[in-house]
């Protein structure tokens, strides 16, 4: 089954690496670098979207929290991809999402997201509560 994957990442090179890795695994990629772009893509592709990878920190003191809430509302699985969760408010920890810590190879991040979407155990730690 081909997955449609939302990638929310504000660093262009990381986003590009994730895009290529997802395409290599046969995914249809929906790239976004801001919360609003991601929310617009979710609205446009809500029936096709199967999984998302969310960078936690998006610059200018914004996080992925609004996007994660919308994905939870739609029951769309997602993982978090972050280098430092300790810099963010506690609401991020409330999400209970799988975490792939940065830096991580893009193919591992995408494979983890796909495994999570399929209900497999991606062997990642849950965020500490």
C-alpha positions as CSV (number, residue, x, y, z in Angstrom):
1,X,0.0,0.0,0.0
2,X,1.4,3.4,-1.0
3,X,1.3,5.9,1.9
4,X,0.5,9.6,1.6
5,X,2.8,11.2,4.1
6,X,2.8,14.8,5.5
7,X,6.3,16.1,6.3
8,X,6.4,19.2,8.5
9,X,10.0,20.5,8.7
10,X,11.2,24.0,8.7
11,X,14.9,23.2,7.7
12,X,15.0,22.9,3.9
13,X,17.8,20.3,3.7
14,X,16.2,18.1,6.3
15,X,12.8,18.4,4.5
16,X,14.5,17.5,1.2
17,X,16.2,14.4,2.7
18,X,12.9,13.3,4.2
19,X,11.1,13.8,0.9
20,X,13.6,11.8,-1.1
21,X,13.6,9.0,1.5
22,X,9.7,8.9,1.4
23,X,9.7,8.9,-2.4
24,X,12.2,6.1,-2.4
25,X,9.8,4.0,-0.4
26,X,6.9,4.8,-2.8
27,X,5.2,7.4,-0.7
28,X,3.2,10.3,-2.0
29,X,4.8,13.3,-0.2
30,X,3.1,16.4,1.1
31,X,5.9,18.7,2.2
32,X,5.3,21.7,4.5
33,X,7.6,24.1,6.3
34,X,5.0,26.0,8.4
35,X,2.1,25.1,10.6
36,X,-0.4,26.8,8.2
37,X,1.0,25.0,5.1
38,X,0.6,21.7,7.0
39,X,-2.9,22.5,8.1
40,X,-3.9,23.4,4.5
41,X,-2.4,20.1,3.2
42,X,-4.3,18.2,5.9
43,X,-7.6,19.9,4.8
44,X,-6.9,19.2,1.2
45,X,-5.7,15.6,1.6
46,X,-7.5,14.4,4.7
47,X,-9.0,11.3,3.1
48,X,-5.7,10.2,1.5
49,X,-3.3,11.1,4.3
50,X,-2.0,8.0,6.1
51,X,0.8,9.3,8.3
52,X,2.9,12.4,9.2
53,X,6.3,13.3,10.4
54,X,6.3,16.5,12.5
55,X,9.3,18.5,13.4
56,X,8.5,19.9,16.9
57,X,10.3,23.3,16.7
58,X,9.3,25.4,13.6
59,X,11.2,28.6,14.4
60,X,9.8,31.9,15.6
61,X,8.8,30.1,18.8
62,X,6.2,28.0,17.1
63,X,5.7,24.3,17.4
64,X,3.8,21.5,15.6
65,X,1.2,21.3,18.4
66,X,-1.7,22.7,16.3
67,X,-0.9,20.3,13.5
68,X,-0.6,17.3,15.9
69,X,-4.0,18.2,17.5
70,X,-5.6,18.2,14.0
71,X,-4.1,14.9,13.1
72,X,-5.2,13.4,16.5
73,X,-8.7,14.7,15.8
74,X,-8.7,13.0,12.4
75,X,-7.1,9.8,13.9
76,X,-4.2,10.1,11.6
77,X,-1.0,8.6,13.0
78,X,2.1,10.8,13.3
79,X,5.6,10.7,14.8
80,X,7.7,13.6,16.2
81,X,11.1,14.3,14.8
82,X,13.0,16.6,17.2
83,X,16.5,17.4,18.4
84,X,15.6,18.9,21.8
85,X,12.1,18.4,23.4
86,X,13.3,20.0,26.6
87,X,13.0,23.4,25.0
88,X,9.3,23.1,24.4
89,X,6.3,23.5,26.6
90,X,4.7,20.5,28.3
91,X,1.8,20.3,25.8
92,X,4.1,18.5,23.3
93,X,4.7,15.7,25.9
94,X,0.9,15.3,26.2
95,X,0.7,14.1,22.7
96,X,2.1,10.7,23.6
97,X,3.5,10.4,20.1
98,X,6.5,8.2,19.0
99,X,9.7,10.2,18.8
100,X,12.7,9.8,16.5
101,X,15.4,12.0,17.9
102,X,17.5,14.2,15.5
103,X,19.9,13.6,14.0
104,X,18.6,10.4,12.4
105,X,18.9,9.1,8.9
106,X,16.0,10.2,6.8
107,X,15.2,6.6,5.7
108,X,15.0,5.5,9.3
109,X,12.6,8.4,10.1
110,X,10.3,7.5,7.2
111,X,10.5,3.8,7.9
112,X,9.5,4.4,11.5
113,X,6.5,6.6,10.4
114,X,5.3,3.9,8.0
115,X,5.7,1.2,10.6
116,X,3.7,3.3,13.0
117,X,1.0,3.9,10.4
118,X,0.7,0.2,9.8
119,X,0.3,-0.5,13.6
120,X,3.8,-2.1,13.9
121,X,6.0,-1.4,16.9
122,X,8.6,1.0,15.5
123,X,10.9,0.3,18.5
124,X,11.0,3.9,19.5
125,X,10.4,5.3,23.0
126,X,7.3,7.1,23.9
127,X,7.8,10.6,25.0
128,X,8.4,10.7,28.8
129,X,5.3,12.0,30.6
